[in-house]
C-alpha cells in the first residue's frame, strides 16, 4: 500500500508540473509578420543587446556593431535546456544558465532586445552529448577581457588579410569571448562550416547571413518577447 501511495503521489506531481514557458518569437517582415511560440532546441543562437551606448561605440570602433552579446542553447545532463555564454551581463565568467530563466532575467533587468536564430537541425545523439560535455567543461572559465580589448587595436586577429593566417577555432581555451565560445560549441556539434573561425567572429557576423551564409543551419533572426500580442 505504501509503495502504491508513493507512485500515486509521484504521478500527481508530474501531472501538476508545468512545461517551461519560453515566450514567443516575432517572425517575418512588415507584410508577413507572425508571432509564434518559441520552441527551443540545441544549437539555437541567442543574441542579447542592452543598447549600452559605450559598448555600442566600442563595437563600431572595432568594425562591427550590435548585437553586443550572444550565447548558444545546449542540453544539460538532466535533459533541460540552458544557454552557454561567456561574460553575460558584463560579468567575467562563462556560465550555463537555465534558458527560460535567463531570457526572463535579461528582459526584466535590461528591457533590451533579444533575437534568436533557431537551429534547423536536430542533433544526433553523439553530437548532442559532445555539446553537453563541452558546455560543462567551459562553465566557470574566465571571460577573455584582454583579448576583447585587443579587438579595437591592430593586434587583433581579424582583418582582410590577417584572418586568412590567424583565423582559427580552438576548442580548449582557458578564457573566452562570447562569440568565440558560441562558434566553438557549434563546431563541436558540427553546426558551423569550416569558414567560420571563432577568434575572428563577432556576434553580428552570426546574426545574419551577410558575412557567413548560415541559412542552411539556422533560420533568420526573430525577435523574442515574453508574451504574445
N, C-alpha and C positions, 0 to 999 in steps of 0.2 A: 504493500500500500504506500509506504514512504517513497519508494522508487517511482511509483506511478504519479504521486503528487509532485515530485520533482520534475518529472517530464512535462506535466501539465503547466507548471509554473514557468518552466523554460520556454515552452511553446507560446505561452501568453506574452512573455517578454519579447520574444521575437516578433510576434504579431503586432505589438504596440510600437516596435522600433520603426522610426521613420527613415526613409532614404534621405541622404544629404541633398539639400537644395543648392544647386549650382547656378541658379539665376537664369538669365536669358541673353540671347545674342541678337543684335540688330544687323541683319544682312542685307545685301543688295544696295542699289543706288536710290536716287530720289524717286524714280518711276516704279521700281520693283521692290521697294523696301518691305522687309518682313521682320517680325520679332518671333523668334523660336526659342524653345528651351535649350539651354546649353547642356549637352550630354558629353562629358569629357571622356577622353581616352588617353592612354600613354602616348607621349610624343607631341601632344599639343604644345604650342608655343604661346606663352602668356607675356604680354607686353604691358608694362606699368609706366605711366607718365604722370608725375605730380605737378608738371608745368613749372618747376622751380626755375626762376629766371637766371640764376647764377649757373646752374648745371646746363641749362639750355644754351647759354652763351659759350660755355666751355666746349660743349659738343660741337657747336658751329665752328669754333676755333680749330677743333681737331678735324674738320672737314666732313662732319656728319650732322645729325640732328635728332630730334625726338623720333621714337620713344626713348626715354632715358634709362630704362632698366627692363630686364626680361628674366624669365625662368622657363623651365620645361616640366611638363607633367610626367610623373613617374608613379609606379605602383609600389606601395610599401609591402613589408613582409606579411602584414595581415590582409593584404588584398585591397586596402583602401587607397585612394589616390591622393598624391601630395605634389607640391611644386618645389623643385630643386632650384635654388637661387644662390648667387654669390653677392653678398652685400645688400640684402633687402633693406629698404628704408634708411639708406646711408649708414648701415652698420658695417662691421668689418669682419664678418664671418659668413661662411656658407651654411645654409640652413635647408632643412627638409620639413616643410610645413603642410599641414592638412589643407587641401586645396580650397574647400568651401570656406573654411575659417579665414584663410589668407585673403581670398577675394573680398570677403566681408570687411576684414580689418582695414585693407587698403582703401576701400570705398568709404568707410566710416571716418578714418583718420585723415585722409588727404583729399577726398572728393575729386580725385584726379580721373584720368582716362585709362581704362583697361581695354585692350584689344586682344583678340585671341585668333590664332591660326590653328584650325582643327586639323589634326593629322588624319589623312585618308586611309592609312594603312593600319591593319590590326597586326600587332607584333606577334611573331611566332613565340612559342613558349621559351625557347632558349634565348632569344633576343630580349624578351621581357625580363627574364631572370638576370641576364647580364646587365641590363639597365638598372634594375633594382639594386644589384650588388654594387655597381658603380656609384649610384646615388648615396648609399650608406657609407661608402668609403670616403666621399667628399664632405659629408656632413660634419661641420665643425672646423673645417680648414679655414685659414685666414683669407680675407679679400686682398687682392693684389694692388694695394694702394700705389706703390711706387710705379708699377707698370702702367697703371691708369694715368698717372701724371705724365708719363713719357709720351702718351698719345698726342699731346699738344706740342711736341718737340720734333726735331729732325732725327732723334734717336729711336723713334718708333719703327716697327717692322713694316707697317702699312705704307704704301706708296706705289706709284705707277710702275716703278722698276724694282724697288726693294722687295716687295712682297713676292715677286717671282723667285727670289732666292731665300728669303727669310720666312715666308708664309708656311706655317705648319700647324698640325693639330696634335698636341700632346695629350695623352690620356692619364698622365700621372704627375700633375703639377702639385707643388706644395701650397700654392695660392692661386686664386682665380679672379678674373674679371667676369661679369655676369654673362656676356655673350660667348666668351671662351668656354665657360662651363656648359652652356646650353649646346654649343656645337660639339664639344667633346662627348657629352651624354648622347646626343643624337647620332654621333658617329659610332659609338658603342652599339647602339640599336640598329645600325645600318640604315639610317634615315637620310643622311646628307650625302650628296655627291662629293667626290674627291676634290672638286674645285673649290669647295668651301673650306677655308683654312681658319682655324679657331682664333689664332693670335692676330689676324688682320680683319676680323669681322666685328662689326658693331651691331647693336640691336636693330637699327634702322635697315641694315642690309638684309635682315631676315623678316622684316615686317611686310615687305612687298616683293615683287619679282623683278625689280629693276637691276640690281647688281647680280643677283643669282635667280635664275628661274626655278623656283621651288614648287611650281604648281602641280607637279606630278605627285608630290607627297603631302602638301598642305593646301587647304582651302584658303581663299583670300581672307584677310583680316576682317573680323567682325567686332563691333563694339559690344562690350559686356555691360550688363546692368542687373541689379538685384531683382527688380520686378518688371513685369510686362507693362504694356500701355494701360 
